[in-house]
C-alpha cells in the first residue's frame, strides 16, 4: 500500500476520502489488532471503540468493528466518548486496548485514529513503529467468520469517569459558590458528559453547541479568533467563568469573568497551583514548549519540575517515571494521574472551579498572582536541514542552556527561552518562545530569524 502519511505519536489524521480512506482504516485496524494480540498474548483481546462526534465517525466505526469481528476481537462499542473517558475506561475495566476515531482540533473535513495500549496509555514511539511495521508487512493475519455477537454491552463510561473526578475534588465547596458557568461543547464528545458532570457540581450551566452531531458551530481549534460566540454571550450574561472543549475533549480553554479568553497555557497552571498548594514538594512534569509559569509555581512550593518531549504519551511516560503528582501541556492539556493518566478537560474544569471556590477569588484575581510571561509561537514550512539550523542556533547562543531531547530548546539567563522542532502532525517547523516582557520575546524571535536567514 502506498502510504503517504504514517501513524505517529499523535495518531493518524487525514481528510476522509482522500488521505484517510476505507483501505487505510482497514489496514491500521488489522495492524493494531496484531499489535494488541502480541502485546497481550491473547487470541481474543477486548478493544474499546470511541469517537469524537464527527459526521464521518459512524462510517469509520463500522469499518473498524467489522474488521475486528473478522479478527475474532471482542469489541466494546462506546460510540461518542471523550478521549479522556476512553483512556479512563480502558484502565478501569482492564480492556486490552482502544481505538479512538478523532481528528482532535483539525477542521471538520478531517478524521483520524488514535491507539491506546493495554496500560490505558497512548501508543508511544516504539509501539507506533511496531504498528507501522505490521501495516507494511504482507497481510498474514488470520480472518475468522464475523461474529456479530462479540460486541459487548457497554457500561455508562461517562458517568464512571465523571464520578471518579467528583470523588477527588471538594464538590461541596464548589456547590456552595453557585457558579454561573458557560460551556462551549463544539457539537462533539463533551456533549455526552458535560450535562451530568455540571449537574453534580451544582453550577448554573449555560450550554453552547451541545448537540453531538459533529456539525461544528465554528472552527474546532479553541483559539480566541474561533470563540466569538461564547465571548459575546459570556459578557451578556455575566458568567463567572466559561470553558471551551475541543472536539475530543482533552484540551481546555478558560474564559474569565469579564468574558475574555485567557491563554490556554493557564489551564495547566491553575491545576498545578491547586494541587501543589495542597501537596508541596511533589514533582510535576510539563513538556518543553509549555510556559515557565508552571515551573515557577513548582519552585514556590519546593517541587521539582521535569520537562518532557512533545506529545501527550511522552508527558504521561515522564509523569509515571518521576511519580509526578500532576503534569500537562500548554495547549490546554491537564493530566492529573490521581484521576486519569491522560489530558482531561473535565479534570481541568474541576481543578479550576475548586481553586476559585476555595480561595473565593475570580479567574482574573488568581491569574494576577501568577508570574507574568509573554509567549510567542511561529511556524514555517520544512525546507532547510534541521541539523544545520540547530548548529547555527547553538553557535549563536553559546552561553545558553541547551536541551536536545526533542528538537532544540535554548534557555537564556534572563528567563527567556525558545524551542524549535518539527511538528508531529504537519510538514512544518514550529518555534515556541517565552520571555518576561513582550519586547524581549519579539527581539528574541527576530534574532532567531536573522540567524537562520529567514528575514
RACOR-V856839 format. One record per backbone hydrogen bond with DSSP energy under -0.5 kcal/mol. CO is the residue of the C=O (numbers start at 0). NH is the residue of the N-H. If there is no record, write none. Layout:
co=CO nh=NH
co=CO nh=NH
//
This chain:
co=0 nh=2
co=1 nh=3
co=7 nh=10
co=10 nh=7
co=11 nh=112
co=13 nh=15
co=13 nh=110
co=14 nh=17
co=14 nh=18
co=14 nh=19
co=19 nh=16
co=19 nh=17
co=20 nh=24
co=21 nh=25
co=22 nh=26
co=23 nh=27
co=24 nh=28
co=25 nh=29
co=26 nh=30
co=27 nh=31
co=28 nh=32
co=29 nh=33
co=30 nh=34
co=31 nh=35
co=32 nh=36
co=33 nh=37
co=34 nh=38
co=35 nh=39
co=36 nh=40
co=36 nh=41
co=44 nh=46
co=44 nh=73
co=45 nh=95
co=45 nh=96
co=46 nh=75
co=47 nh=98
co=48 nh=77
co=48 nh=78
co=49 nh=100
co=50 nh=80
co=51 nh=188
co=53 nh=56
co=55 nh=59
co=56 nh=60
co=57 nh=61
co=58 nh=62
co=59 nh=63
co=60 nh=64
co=61 nh=65
co=62 nh=66
co=63 nh=67
co=64 nh=68
co=65 nh=69
co=66 nh=70
co=67 nh=72
co=68 nh=71
co=69 nh=143
co=73 nh=46
co=74 nh=76
co=74 nh=151
co=75 nh=48
co=75 nh=77
co=78 nh=50
co=78 nh=80
co=81 nh=85
co=82 nh=86
co=83 nh=87
co=84 nh=88
co=85 nh=89
co=86 nh=90
co=87 nh=91
co=88 nh=92
co=89 nh=93
co=89 nh=94
co=96 nh=47
co=97 nh=115
co=98 nh=49
co=98 nh=100
co=99 nh=101
co=99 nh=113
co=100 nh=51
co=102 nh=105
co=106 nh=109
co=108 nh=15
co=110 nh=13
co=111 nh=101
co=112 nh=11
co=113 nh=99
co=114 nh=122
co=115 nh=97
co=116 nh=119
co=120 nh=116
co=123 nh=126
co=123 nh=127
co=124 nh=128
co=125 nh=129
co=126 nh=130
co=127 nh=131
co=128 nh=132
co=129 nh=133
co=130 nh=134
co=131 nh=135
co=132 nh=136
co=145 nh=147
co=146 nh=149
co=149 nh=74
co=149 nh=151
co=151 nh=76
co=154 nh=156
co=155 nh=159
co=156 nh=160
co=157 nh=161
co=158 nh=162
co=159 nh=163
co=160 nh=164
co=161 nh=165
co=162 nh=166
co=164 nh=167
co=165 nh=168
co=168 nh=170
co=169 nh=173
co=170 nh=174
co=171 nh=175
co=172 nh=176
co=173 nh=177
co=173 nh=178
co=174 nh=177
co=178 nh=180
co=178 nh=203
co=179 nh=239
co=179 nh=240
co=180 nh=205
co=181 nh=242
co=182 nh=184
co=182 nh=207
co=183 nh=244
co=184 nh=187
co=186 nh=213
co=187 nh=190
co=188 nh=191
co=189 nh=192
co=189 nh=193
co=190 nh=194
co=192 nh=196
co=193 nh=197
co=194 nh=198
co=195 nh=199
co=196 nh=200
co=197 nh=201
co=197 nh=202
co=198 nh=201
co=202 nh=204
co=203 nh=180
co=204 nh=206
co=205 nh=182
co=207 nh=184
co=208 nh=186
co=209 nh=211
co=210 nh=212
co=213 nh=215
co=220 nh=222
co=222 nh=225
co=223 nh=226
co=226 nh=230
co=227 nh=231
co=228 nh=232
co=229 nh=233
co=230 nh=234
co=231 nh=235
co=232 nh=236
co=233 nh=237
co=233 nh=238
co=240 nh=181
co=241 nh=254
co=242 nh=183
co=243 nh=252
co=245 nh=248
co=246 nh=188
co=247 nh=82
co=247 nh=83
co=248 nh=344
co=250 nh=245
co=252 nh=243
co=253 nh=261
co=254 nh=241
co=255 nh=258
co=259 nh=255
co=262 nh=265
co=263 nh=266
co=263 nh=267
co=264 nh=268
co=265 nh=269
co=266 nh=270
co=267 nh=271
co=268 nh=272
co=269 nh=273
co=270 nh=274
co=271 nh=275
co=272 nh=276
co=273 nh=277
co=274 nh=277
co=274 nh=278
co=278 nh=281
co=282 nh=324
co=282 nh=325
co=283 nh=305
co=284 nh=327
co=285 nh=307
co=286 nh=289
co=290 nh=293
co=290 nh=294
co=291 nh=295
co=292 nh=296
co=293 nh=297
co=294 nh=298
co=295 nh=299
co=296 nh=300
co=297 nh=302
co=298 nh=301
co=300 nh=280
co=303 nh=283
co=303 nh=305
co=305 nh=285
co=307 nh=287
co=310 nh=313
co=310 nh=314
co=311 nh=315
co=312 nh=316
co=313 nh=317
co=314 nh=318
co=315 nh=319
co=316 nh=320
co=317 nh=321
co=318 nh=322
co=318 nh=323
co=325 nh=284
co=326 nh=334
co=327 nh=286
co=328 nh=331
co=328 nh=332
co=331 nh=251
co=331 nh=333
co=332 nh=328
co=332 nh=334
co=333 nh=335
co=333 nh=343
co=334 nh=326
co=334 nh=336
co=335 nh=338
co=335 nh=339
co=339 nh=341
co=343 nh=347
co=344 nh=348
co=345 nh=349
co=346 nh=350
co=347 nh=351
co=348 nh=352
co=349 nh=353
co=350 nh=354
co=351 nh=355
co=352 nh=356
co=353 nh=357
co=354 nh=358
co=355 nh=359
co=355 nh=360
co=361 nh=365
co=362 nh=366
co=363 nh=367
co=365 nh=368
co=366 nh=369
co=370 nh=372
co=372 nh=374
co=373 nh=434
co=375 nh=432
co=377 nh=430
co=379 nh=428
co=384 nh=388
co=385 nh=389
co=386 nh=390
co=387 nh=391
co=388 nh=392
co=389 nh=393
co=390 nh=394
co=391 nh=395
co=392 nh=396
co=395 nh=397
co=396 nh=399
co=400 nh=410
co=402 nh=408
co=407 nh=419
co=408 nh=402
co=409 nh=411
co=409 nh=417
co=410 nh=400
co=411 nh=414
co=415 nh=411
co=416 nh=433
co=417 nh=409
co=418 nh=431
co=419 nh=407
co=420 nh=429
co=425 nh=427
co=426 nh=381
co=427 nh=422
co=428 nh=379
co=429 nh=420
co=430 nh=377
co=431 nh=418
co=432 nh=375
co=433 nh=416
co=434 nh=373
co=436 nh=440
co=437 nh=441
co=438 nh=442
co=439 nh=443
co=440 nh=444
co=441 nh=445
co=442 nh=446
co=443 nh=447
co=444 nh=448
co=445 nh=449
co=446 nh=450
co=447 nh=451
co=448 nh=453
co=448 nh=454
co=449 nh=452
//
